[in-house]
Amino acid sequence: MNVHEEEMTMKKNKNLFYIILAISVLVIVGISYNLESNDLAVIRNLDKELILQKIEQGKEFLFRAMHENEHGFYKKYDALEDNFGNRLHTVYSASIIYTFLYINDFEKDERILEQVSDWGNFLISMQNENKEDKRYGAFHYSYYLDSKEKEKKFVVGTSALSIFTLLRLYDLTGESKYLESAKLAGDWLTTMQEPDGSMKPYVRYSNWKWVHGTKESLLYNGQVLSSLSKLYGVTGGKKYYDTAEKIAKRFAKKYEEEKGYIEGEYRKKNPISNSWVVMSLMDFYKVNRDDCYKKIIFELSDIILGDQIKETNDLLHYGRWNGAYSTSGTAWISEVMTEMYRFCKEQNKEDCDKYKDAVVMAIRWLIQNTYSEKNTSFLENPERAIGGVFWNEQNKYVRTDSVCHAVNCYTRIMDDLEDGLLISI
């Protein structure tokens, strides 16, 4: 290559460098603009003060999600239309009450204690009380405000999560009606198990007959395993333990076959459903100390940790989990990881901070996807939306379970966080 050719090559390389630099700047500016134009509150610095603020705002949002007369709760808030809809959902009501009790554990709030009785009454009112009905003890899926009718659909997850809340209400108040309601729900759940240990997902009334769902759901299996493990722990009822053990053994068998994520028939392999496997086996391990379950809990948790997005140059997704495209999914995994952090410490394991670190990263992403004073000016009713965790950057409605899982995670991890800056990007 002669001198002239070298000069030309150097000039081309220099021009190429400037082109690449210009494109990089445009990409960075574009990402920044995209974050702002999608009404995300970009979070570069996270500390405990900000998390405390989000606990308070989340609590107030959940209070607004309550129907004032019925004392049940809505599933969804359409922030763009300023509308909660015309249905109250049992499972979301149970979840929100459960979250309020976590908030009250964290910081006493008299308003919560004043409302507990009304909330509990609504929850129990959604239980099927017809002793002649095969669905006796199950919880109706929803309540239509217009017609004042209860939906003729009974989902095992609805009854399972209602048991979670009923046992907490019983522990708080000592009132036997909550325990009796939980036992009735547990009795019904034991009738919904298949011989292989899986759960029939639901039964609903359709075309003048009752129809059972047939697909296996890891999420519902996990919810039932957790609830019946808790119920056995309180009552000692053998049928609850036997049903729970069949699910636990099924999970263990599937895990040993797959040596990783396991799969149901509703969703492909994903970290959300497998987080339910982890959580439910933790609950079962409290009543069955078989080390095979502990082994799965830690191995599967590490696989889930590996799916978290950790590239700090990707503010839009940093802290979210691959395979979890909504705030509900990432918030739920974060809630499970807070329990994993506690479980790890209880088992005297090393490197427990990896669970806490994952939760902190996820909290940054969740707060970025939460309505605040900074990102609600385009809404019809900005104040009503504040504290609501919207679905994702494309869909701005709020699912109340996103708020519940996020606040559960915040309240459960707060006392273990250091003072000062937790993340700076």
C-alpha positions in Angstrom: 0.0 0.0 0.0 1.5 3.4 -1.0 1.3 6.6 1.0 -1.7 7.9 -0.9 -3.7 4.7 -0.3 -2.8 4.8 3.4 -4.0 8.4 3.7 -7.3 7.5 1.9 -7.8 4.5 4.2 -7.1 6.6 7.3 -9.6 9.2 6.1 -12.2 6.5 5.5 -11.7 5.0 8.9 -11.9 8.5 10.5 -15.1 9.2 8.7 -16.5 5.8 9.7 -15.6 6.6 13.3 -17.5 9.9 13.2 -20.5 8.1 11.6 -20.6 5.5 14.3 -20.2 8.1 17.0 -23.1 10.1 15.6 -25.3 7.0 15.3 -24.4 6.1 19.0 -25.4 9.6 20.1 -28.7 9.4 18.2 -29.4 6.0 19.7 -28.7 7.2 23.2 -30.8 10.3 22.7 -33.5 8.2 21.1 -33.6 5.8 24.1 -33.8 8.8 26.4 -36.6 10.3 24.4 -38.3 7.0 24.2 -38.3 6.6 28.0 -39.6 10.1 28.5 -42.2 9.9 25.6 -43.5 6.6 27.0 -44.2 8.5 30.3 -41.7 6.5 32.3 -40.2 8.1 35.4 -36.6 7.3 34.6 -34.9 6.0 37.8 -31.2 6.3 37.9 -30.7 6.5 41.7 -32.5 4.3 44.2 -32.5 4.7 48.0 -34.7 3.6 50.9 -36.5 7.0 51.0 -37.8 6.5 47.5 -39.0 3.0 48.3 -40.8 4.2 51.4 -42.5 6.8 49.3 -43.7 4.1 46.9 -45.0 2.0 49.8 -47.1 4.9 50.9 -48.4 5.7 47.4 -49.1 2.1 46.7 -51.1 1.8 49.9 -53.2 4.9 49.0 -53.8 3.5 45.4 -55.1 0.2 46.9 -57.5 2.1 49.2 -58.9 3.8 46.0 -59.3 0.4 44.4 -61.9 -0.6 47.0 -65.7 -0.3 46.3 -67.0 1.9 49.1 -70.2 0.0 49.7 -69.3 -3.6 48.9 -65.8 -3.4 50.4 -64.4 -5.7 47.7 -61.7 -4.7 45.3 -61.2 -4.2 41.5 -58.8 -6.1 39.3 -57.8 -3.4 37.0 -57.7 0.4 36.7 -57.8 2.0 33.2 -55.8 5.1 33.8 -56.4 6.5 30.4 -60.2 6.3 30.9 -60.1 6.8 34.7 -62.2 3.7 35.1 -62.1 0.6 37.5 -64.8 -1.3 35.6 -68.0 -2.9 36.9 -66.7 -6.1 38.6 -65.1 -7.0 41.9 -62.8 -9.9 41.9 -62.4 -12.3 44.8 -58.8 -13.3 44.1 -57.6 -9.6 43.7 -59.6 -8.7 46.8 -57.9 -11.5 48.8 -54.5 -10.4 47.5 -55.1 -6.7 48.3 -56.2 -7.5 51.9 -53.1 -9.7 52.2 -50.9 -6.8 51.1 -52.6 -4.4 53.5 -51.8 -6.8 56.4 -48.1 -6.8 55.2 -48.2 -3.0 55.2 -49.7 -3.0 58.7 -46.9 -5.3 59.9 -44.4 -2.9 58.5 -46.0 0.3 59.8 -49.2 0.3 61.8 -52.1 2.1 60.1 -55.4 2.4 62.0 -57.4 2.7 58.7 -56.4 -0.9 57.8 -57.5 -2.3 61.2 -60.8 -0.4 60.9 -61.5 -1.9 57.5 -60.4 -5.5 58.2 -63.9 -6.7 59.3 -65.6 -5.3 56.2 -63.0 -6.7 53.9 -63.2 -10.1 55.6 -67.0 -10.1 55.3 -66.8 -9.4 51.6 -64.3 -12.2 51.1 -66.4 -14.7 53.0 -69.6 -13.6 51.1 -68.0 -14.8 47.9 -67.7 -18.4 49.2 -70.3 -21.0 48.0 -72.4 -21.8 51.0 -74.7 -24.3 49.4 -73.9 -27.6 51.2 -75.8 -29.6 48.5 -73.5 -28.3 45.8 -70.4 -30.1 44.7 -68.7 -26.6 44.7 -69.4 -26.1 48.4 -66.6 -24.2 50.0 -65.1 -22.8 46.7 -64.9 -19.1 46.1 -66.8 -17.4 43.2 -64.4 -15.8 40.8 -66.1 -12.4 40.6 -69.1 -10.2 41.5 -71.0 -8.1 39.0 -71.9 -4.8 40.4 -74.6 -4.1 37.8 -76.6 -7.4 38.2 -75.5 -8.1 41.8 -74.7 -11.6 40.7 -71.7 -13.8 41.5 -69.9 -15.4 38.6 -70.6 -19.1 38.2 -66.9 -19.9 38.0 -64.7 -21.4 40.6 -60.9 -21.3 40.1 -58.6 -23.3 42.3 -56.2 -20.3 42.5 -58.9 -18.1 43.8 -59.7 -20.4 46.7 -56.0 -21.0 47.3 -55.1 -17.3 47.6 -58.3 -16.7 49.7 -56.9 -19.3 52.2 -53.7 -17.2 52.4 -55.7 -14.2 53.5 -58.2 -16.0 55.7 -55.4 -17.5 57.7 -53.8 -14.1 58.2 -57.1 -12.7 59.2 -57.6 -15.5 61.7 -54.1 -14.9 63.1 -54.8 -11.2 63.4 -58.3 -11.3 64.9 -58.6 -14.8 66.4 -62.1 -15.0 64.9 -63.0 -18.6 64.1 -65.1 -17.7 61.0 -61.9 -17.1 59.1 -60.4 -20.4 59.9 -63.7 -22.3 59.2 -63.9 -20.5 55.8 -60.3 -21.5 55.0 -61.0 -25.1 55.9 -64.1 -25.2 53.7 -62.0 -23.9 50.8 -59.3 -26.4 51.6 -61.8 -29.2 51.6 -63.0 -28.3 48.1 -59.5 -28.0 46.8 -58.8 -31.6 47.8 -61.7 -32.7 45.6 -60.1 -31.0 42.6 -56.9 -33.0 42.4 -56.2 -35.5 39.6 -54.6 -38.9 40.4 -51.2 -37.7 39.1 -51.1 -34.9 41.7 -52.0 -32.0 39.4 -55.0 -29.8 40.0 -58.1 -29.3 37.8 -57.7 -25.5 37.2 -61.4 -24.5 37.4 -65.0 -25.5 37.1 -67.5 -23.1 35.4 -71.1 -23.1 34.4 -71.4 -23.1 30.6 -74.3 -24.0 28.2 -76.4 -25.3 31.1 -73.8 -27.6 32.5 -70.7 -27.5 34.7 -67.4 -27.8 32.9 -64.0 -28.5 34.3 -60.8 -27.1 32.9 -58.3 -29.8 31.8 -55.0 -28.0 31.2 -52.4 -28.2 33.9 -51.3 -24.8 35.4 -48.0 -24.6 37.3 -49.2 -21.4 38.8 -52.4 -22.9 40.2 -50.6 -26.1 41.3 -48.2 -23.9 43.2 -50.9 -21.7 44.8 -52.7 -24.8 46.0 -49.5 -26.4 47.4 -48.7 -23.2 49.3 -52.2 -22.8 50.7 -52.7 -26.4 51.8 -49.2 -26.4 53.4 -50.2 -23.3 55.4 -53.6 -24.8 56.2 -52.0 -28.1 57.4 -49.6 -26.1 59.5 -52.5 -24.4 61.4 -55.0 -27.3 61.6 -53.0 -30.5 61.3 -55.6 -31.8 58.8 -54.1 -34.9 57.1 -56.1 -34.5 53.9 -54.6 -31.1 53.4 -51.1 -32.5 53.8 -51.8 -35.5 51.5 -53.0 -33.3 48.7 -50.1 -30.9 49.1 -47.6 -33.7 49.1 -48.8 -35.1 45.8 -48.2 -31.7 44.2 -44.8 -31.4 45.8 -43.8 -34.8 44.5 -45.1 -34.0 41.0 -43.0 -30.8 41.0 -39.9 -32.7 42.2 -40.4 -35.4 39.5 -40.8 -32.8 36.8 -37.7 -30.9 38.0 -35.6 -34.0 38.0 -36.7 -34.8 34.5 -36.0 -31.3 33.1 -33.0 -30.3 35.3 -34.2 -26.8 35.0 -37.4 -24.9 34.4 -40.5 -27.1 34.4 -43.6 -26.5 32.2 -47.3 -26.6 32.5 -49.9 -26.6 29.7 -50.9 -22.9 29.9 -47.5 -21.4 29.4 -44.1 -22.4 28.0 -41.2 -22.5 30.4 -40.8 -19.2 32.2 -39.5 -17.7 35.4 -42.9 -16.6 36.7 -44.5 -20.0 36.9 -41.3 -21.5 38.2 -41.2 -18.9 41.0 -44.4 -20.4 42.2 -42.7 -23.7 42.2 -40.0 -22.2 44.4 -42.4 -20.4 46.7 -44.7 -23.3 47.2 -41.9 -25.8 47.9 -40.6 -23.3 50.5 -44.0 -23.4 52.2 -44.2 -27.2 51.9 -40.7 -27.5 53.3 -42.0 -25.9 56.5 -44.1 -29.0 57.1 -41.9 -31.6 55.4 -38.1 -31.2 56.0 -37.1 -33.5 53.1 -33.7 -32.2 51.7 -34.8 -33.1 48.2 -37.2 -30.1 48.2 -34.6 -27.8 49.7 -32.2 -28.7 46.9 -34.8 -27.9 44.2 -35.6 -24.6 46.0 -32.0 -23.3 45.8 -31.2 -24.8 42.3 -34.3 -23.4 40.7 -33.9 -20.0 42.4 -30.4 -19.7 40.9 -31.7 -20.5 37.4 -34.3 -17.7 37.9 -31.6 -15.3 39.1 -29.7 -16.0 35.9 -32.6 -14.7 33.8 -32.6 -11.2 35.2 -31.5 -8.4 32.8 -28.4 -6.8 34.3 -27.1 -4.6 31.5 -26.9 -1.1 33.0 -26.9 0.6 29.6 -30.4 -0.7 29.1 -32.4 1.5 31.4 -35.7 0.4 29.8 -35.3 -3.2 31.0 -32.5 -3.3 33.6 -33.8 -5.3 36.6 -36.7 -6.9 34.7 -36.7 -10.7 34.2 -36.5 -12.2 30.7 -39.8 -14.0 30.1 -41.6 -11.6 32.4 -42.9 -8.8 30.3 -45.2 -7.2 32.8 -44.8 -5.5 36.1 -46.9 -8.2 37.7 -44.5 -11.0 36.6 -41.3 -9.2 37.7 -42.9 -8.0 41.0 -44.0 -11.5 41.8 -40.5 -12.9 41.2 -39.1 -10.1 43.3 -41.5 -11.0 46.1 -40.4 -14.7 45.9 -36.7 -13.6 46.0 -37.3 -11.6 49.2 -38.6 -14.8 50.8 -35.6 -16.7 49.3 -33.3 -14.2 51.0 -34.9 -15.0 54.3 -35.0 -18.7 53.6 -31.3 -18.7 52.7 -30.3 -16.9 55.9 -32.4 -19.4 58.0 -30.6 -22.3 56.3 -27.2 -20.7 57.1 -26.2 -20.6 53.5 -23.5 -18.4 52.0 -24.0 -15.7 49.4 -27.6 -14.9 50.4 -27.1 -11.3 49.3 -27.5 -12.3 45.7 -31.3 -12.6 46.3 -31.4 -9.2 47.9 -29.3 -7.6 45.2 -31.7 -9.0 42.6 -34.7 -7.6 44.4 -33.1 -4.1 44.6 -32.5 -4.2 40.8 -36.1 -5.2 40.2 -37.4 -2.5 42.5 -35.7 0.2 40.4 -37.5 -1.1 37.3 -40.8 -1.4 39.1 -40.7 2.2 40.4 -39.8 3.3 36.9 -43.1 1.7 35.8 -45.2 3.3 38.5 -47.4 6.4 38.2 -46.0 9.4 40.1 -46.3 13.1 40.0 -43.7 13.2 37.3 -45.4 11.0 34.7 -49.2 11.5 35.1 -49.8 14.9 33.4 -51.3 13.2 30.3 -53.9 11.4 32.4 -57.5 12.5 32.9 -57.2 12.0 36.7 -53.5 12.1 37.6 -54.0 11.9 41.4 -56.1 8.8 41.2 -53.3 7.0 39.3 -50.4 7.8 41.5 -49.0 4.7 43.2 -50.4 2.4 40.5 -47.9 0.1 38.9 -48.8 0.1 35.2 -48.5 -3.1 33.1 -45.5 -2.2 31.0 -44.2 0.6 28.8 -46.7 -0.1 26.1 -49.8 -0.7 28.2 -50.6 1.9 30.8 -53.5 0.2 32.7 -52.8 -0.8 36.2 -53.4 -4.4 37.4 -53.9 -4.3 41.1 -51.8 -7.5 41.6 -48.8 -5.6 40.2 -49.2 -3.1 43.0 -49.7 -5.9 45.6 -46.6 -7.9 44.6 -44.5 -4.7 44.4 -45.6 -3.4 47.8 -45.2 -6.9 49.3 -41.6 -7.0 48.0 -40.9 -3.4 49.3 -42.2 -4.0 52.8 -40.6 -7.4 53.2 -37.1 -6.3 52.1 -36.9 -2.8 53.6 -35.4 -3.7 57.0 -32.6 -5.6 55.3 -31.5 -2.7 53.0 -28.6 -0.5 53.8 -28.9 3.2 54.3 -27.7 5.5 51.5 -27.7 4.9 47.8 -28.7 1.4 46.7 -28.3 1.9 42.9 -26.8 4.6 40.8 -26.9 4.3 37.0 
